[in-house]
Amino acid sequence: MKKIAFIFLAALALTSCDKSEKLMKCGDYEISKTLQGDMLTIVINGDEVVLKQTAAASGARYAGILNDTNVVLWNKGNHWTLFLNDEQPIDCK
């Protein structure tokens, strides 16, 4: 029984360390994103910023600051939306 519990915990630890990089396009911005725990590292047109997961009424919301610009990346299901300085939402594909 201990062996099964150890294998389960080891597999769980490996899945929580997922650093898979995904690419997407948000309006005119090319974004790569890497999720690790509650932190989302994104590169927007070559500039990197680490976004921290914040409270969201629905879905997952990540926020941070890049070069004096408030950056929010919001996700619900398979859909992502980018917000820069609380301006109009930018749909991502």
C-alpha positions in Angstrom: 0.0 0.0 0.0 2.9 2.4 0.8 4.4 1.7 -2.6 1.2 2.6 -4.4 0.8 5.8 -2.3 4.4 6.8 -3.1 3.9 6.2 -6.9 0.7 8.3 -6.8 2.5 11.2 -4.9 5.4 11.1 -7.3 3.2 11.2 -10.4 1.2 14.1 -8.8 4.4 16.0 -8.1 5.5 15.6 -11.7 2.2 16.8 -13.2 2.2 19.9 -10.9 5.6 20.9 -12.4 4.2 21.1 -15.9 6.3 23.7 -17.8 4.8 23.1 -21.2 5.0 26.2 -23.4 2.1 27.2 -25.5 2.0 29.8 -28.3 -1.0 32.0 -29.1 -1.8 35.2 -30.9 -3.8 38.0 -29.1 -4.6 40.7 -31.6 -1.3 41.9 -32.9 0.6 40.3 -30.0 2.4 37.0 -30.2 2.5 35.4 -26.8 4.1 32.3 -25.5 3.0 31.1 -22.1 4.4 28.7 -19.5 2.3 27.7 -16.5 4.0 26.6 -13.3 1.8 26.3 -10.3 -0.1 29.6 -9.7 2.5 31.5 -11.8 2.2 32.1 -15.6 5.3 33.3 -17.4 4.5 35.0 -20.7 6.6 36.5 -23.4 4.8 39.3 -25.3 6.6 40.2 -28.5 9.9 39.3 -26.9 9.3 40.9 -23.4 8.9 38.5 -20.5 6.7 39.0 -17.5 5.6 36.7 -14.7 1.9 36.9 -13.9 0.5 35.7 -10.6 -2.9 34.0 -10.4 -5.5 36.3 -8.8 -9.1 36.0 -7.8 -11.6 35.5 -10.6 -15.3 35.2 -10.5 -15.0 32.6 -13.3 -12.1 30.9 -15.0 -8.5 31.7 -14.1 -7.0 35.3 -14.0 -3.3 36.1 -14.1 -2.0 39.6 -13.5 1.3 41.5 -13.5 3.1 44.5 -14.7 5.3 44.8 -17.8 7.1 48.1 -18.6 4.5 50.2 -16.6 1.7 48.3 -18.4 -0.8 46.4 -16.3 -1.1 43.0 -18.0 -4.0 40.6 -17.3 -4.5 37.3 -19.0 -7.8 35.6 -18.3 -8.7 32.1 -19.2 -12.0 30.2 -19.2 -12.0 26.7 -20.8 -10.0 26.9 -23.9 -10.5 30.6 -24.4 -7.9 33.3 -23.4 -8.4 37.0 -23.3 -5.6 39.7 -22.9 -6.1 43.0 -21.1 -3.5 45.8 -21.2 -4.1 48.7 -18.8 -7.8 47.8 -18.4 -8.4 48.8 -22.0 -10.6 46.8 -24.4 -10.3 43.0 -24.2 -8.1 41.3 -26.9 -9.2 37.8 -27.9 -6.5 35.2 -28.2 -6.3 32.3 -30.6 
